[in-house]
Amino acid sequence: MTKQKSELIELYHNGNSFFLYQAKDVFKVTTDSVKLVDFVTIRKDDQVILDIGTGLATIPLLLATKTKKKIIGVEIQESLSNLAKESIKYNHLEEQIEIINDKIQNYKNYFLLHNIDVVVSNPPYFKLEDNPLKNKTDELTIARHEVMLTFDELAQIVSKLLKENGRFFFVHQSERLIEIIETLKKYELEPKKLQFLYHNKEKDSTLFLLEASYKGKRGLKVLGPQMIGEE
């Protein structure tokens, strides 16, 4: 994969600022990642947070503004993981955030089973059969389409990594909600908290945030709608 051209940008969150190497013209910081981080709750006893498909490490860097817990990001694309590592070094967060450049399917090489407290992910949204259009780069295709990781694979892996009652936080397309809930339950990931995101109050929801608990008790809380800007 070719080396990404990058630019250093300053971001603000939770009253703190940090710097991020952003890939020019390809990867940008998205509102859905910011809303996902705000949706995540960290408990006192949590020790390890895992971000699957971390990309430029936007989510770990955002999470570092609200917790001092250990954060590990896994990213399959070498060019993106290199930029992520540069950002972490620039922000002097090497002791808190670790980046692994590999596919999450190789999780057994890095993690013990049922040893993670929190998993976070902004996964690929589109199935190839439903959305066959290619993006302008292979990097975007992998990030946005289920080329390297399907949601079924993701849910199965999360169920292998989380402790009992560990939580899985993610964002996804509203039109896939029923399928996704069915997949979660197949792997003993019980939906606990749901919030729909809206770009425009006059239009349907396009995205949702969801928290699921591994082997958690039944009971789903639906939060009020969240706006993510006007289109």
C-alpha positions in Angstrom: 0.0 0.0 0.0 1.3 3.5 -0.8 2.3 5.9 1.9 -0.5 8.3 2.6 0.0 12.0 2.2 -1.0 13.6 5.5 -1.7 16.9 7.3 -1.6 17.6 11.0 -4.8 19.0 12.4 -5.8 20.1 15.9 -9.1 18.7 17.3 -11.0 19.7 20.5 -13.1 17.3 22.6 -14.2 17.3 26.2 -12.4 20.6 26.8 -9.1 19.1 25.6 -7.2 19.5 22.4 -5.1 16.9 20.6 -3.4 16.6 17.2 -4.1 14.1 14.5 -2.3 13.2 11.3 -5.1 13.0 8.8 -4.8 11.5 5.3 -5.2 14.2 2.7 -8.3 13.9 0.4 -9.0 10.3 1.7 -9.8 10.0 5.4 -11.4 12.7 7.4 -12.6 12.8 11.0 -16.3 12.0 10.9 -19.1 13.1 13.2 -20.2 9.5 13.7 -16.9 8.6 15.4 -17.2 11.6 17.7 -20.8 10.7 18.6 -19.7 7.1 19.2 -17.0 8.2 21.7 -19.6 10.4 23.5 -21.9 7.3 23.6 -19.3 5.1 25.2 -19.3 4.7 29.0 -16.2 3.7 30.9 -16.6 2.1 34.3 -14.2 2.4 37.2 -13.2 -1.3 37.0 -12.6 -1.3 33.3 -9.0 -1.9 32.4 -8.7 -2.4 28.6 -10.5 -0.8 25.7 -10.2 -2.2 22.2 -11.0 -0.3 19.0 -11.5 -2.6 16.0 -10.8 -0.9 12.7 -9.1 2.0 14.3 -8.0 3.7 11.1 -6.1 6.9 12.0 -6.7 6.2 15.7 -9.4 8.9 15.9 -11.5 7.0 18.4 -8.6 6.1 20.7 -7.4 9.7 20.7 -10.9 11.0 21.4 -11.3 8.4 24.2 -8.1 9.5 25.7 -9.8 12.9 26.5 -12.3 11.1 28.8 -10.3 8.2 30.3 -6.8 7.1 31.3 -7.5 3.4 30.7 -5.4 1.4 28.3 -6.6 1.6 24.7 -5.6 -0.7 21.9 -6.4 -0.1 18.3 -6.3 -2.7 15.6 -6.0 -1.6 12.0 -5.4 -3.9 8.9 -4.1 -1.1 6.6 -0.4 -0.4 7.2 -0.5 3.1 5.8 -3.3 4.1 8.2 -1.7 2.4 11.2 1.5 4.2 10.5 -0.3 7.6 10.6 -2.1 6.5 13.8 1.2 5.7 15.5 2.6 9.1 14.4 -0.4 10.9 16.0 -0.1 8.9 19.2 3.6 9.8 19.4 3.0 13.4 18.7 0.4 13.6 21.5 2.8 11.7 23.9 0.2 9.0 24.5 2.5 5.9 23.8 2.0 4.7 27.3 -1.8 4.7 27.0 -2.6 3.9 23.4 -1.2 0.9 21.4 -1.7 0.3 17.7 -1.6 -3.2 16.2 -1.3 -3.5 12.4 -3.0 -6.7 11.6 -6.5 -8.1 10.7 -8.7 -8.6 13.8 -9.2 -12.2 12.7 -5.7 -12.9 14.1 -6.9 -11.8 17.6 -5.5 -14.9 19.2 -2.0 -13.7 18.5 -2.5 -10.6 20.7 -5.3 -11.2 23.2 -6.5 -13.7 25.8 -10.1 -14.9 25.3 -12.7 -13.0 27.4 -10.1 -10.6 28.7 -11.3 -7.2 27.3 -13.7 -4.9 29.2 -14.9 -2.6 26.3 -14.8 -3.0 22.5 -15.5 0.0 20.3 -15.9 0.0 16.5 -17.0 2.2 13.6 -17.1 -0.7 11.2 -17.6 -0.9 7.4 -21.3 -0.1 6.7 -21.9 -1.6 3.3 -22.3 -5.1 2.1 -20.6 -5.7 -1.3 -23.7 -7.3 -2.7 -25.9 -4.4 -1.6 -23.4 -1.6 -2.5 -21.1 -2.8 -5.2 -19.8 0.7 -6.1 -16.0 1.1 -5.5 -14.6 4.1 -3.7 -11.8 6.1 -5.4 -9.1 4.3 -3.4 -8.7 0.7 -2.1 -8.2 2.2 1.4 -11.7 3.7 1.3 -13.2 0.5 -0.1 -11.8 -1.5 2.8 -12.9 1.0 5.4 -16.5 1.4 4.1 -17.3 -2.0 2.6 -17.3 -5.4 4.2 -14.3 -6.6 2.1 -12.0 -7.6 5.0 -14.5 -7.8 7.8 -18.3 -8.5 7.9 -20.5 -7.6 10.8 -21.1 -11.3 11.5 -17.3 -11.8 11.8 -17.0 -8.7 14.0 -19.7 -9.8 16.4 -18.3 -13.3 16.7 -14.8 -12.0 17.5 -16.2 -9.5 20.0 -18.0 -12.3 21.8 -14.7 -14.2 22.0 -12.8 -11.2 23.5 -15.2 -9.6 25.9 -15.4 -10.5 29.5 -18.9 -11.5 30.8 -20.9 -8.3 31.0 -18.2 -6.6 29.0 -19.7 -4.0 26.6 -19.6 -3.5 22.8 -20.2 0.0 21.5 -20.6 0.7 17.8 -22.2 2.8 15.1 -24.0 1.5 12.0 -26.6 2.1 9.4 -30.2 2.3 10.6 -31.5 0.3 7.7 -29.5 -2.7 8.9 -30.7 -2.6 12.5 -32.8 -5.7 12.5 -30.2 -7.8 10.9 -27.5 -6.5 13.3 -29.6 -7.2 16.4 -30.2 -10.7 15.2 -26.5 -11.2 14.6 -25.6 -9.8 18.1 -28.0 -12.2 19.8 -26.6 -15.1 17.8 -23.3 -14.5 19.6 -24.8 -13.8 23.1 -24.3 -10.0 22.7 -27.4 -8.6 24.3 -28.5 -5.1 23.1 -28.7 -2.7 26.1 -28.8 0.8 24.8 -29.8 2.3 21.4 -29.8 5.8 20.0 -30.8 6.9 16.5 -28.8 9.6 14.8 -30.3 12.2 12.4 -28.7 14.6 10.0 -32.0 16.4 9.6 -35.1 16.4 11.8 -37.3 16.3 8.7 -35.6 13.1 7.4 -35.3 9.5 8.5 -32.5 8.3 10.7 -29.4 7.2 8.8 -27.3 5.9 11.6 -27.6 4.4 15.1 -25.4 3.9 18.1 -25.8 0.7 20.1 -24.3 -0.8 23.2 -24.4 -4.6 23.7 -23.4 -6.6 26.7 -21.8 -10.1 26.4 -24.1 -12.5 28.2 -25.9 -9.5 29.7 -29.4 -9.5 31.0 -32.3 -8.7 28.7 -33.6 -5.1 28.6 -33.1 -2.5 25.9 -33.1 1.3 26.7 -33.9 3.5 23.7 -32.5 7.0 24.1 -33.9 10.2 22.6 -32.8 11.2 19.1 -29.4 12.7 18.5 -28.7 15.3 15.8 -25.5 15.2 13.9 -25.8 18.3 11.9 -28.0 19.6 9.1 -27.6 18.5 5.5 
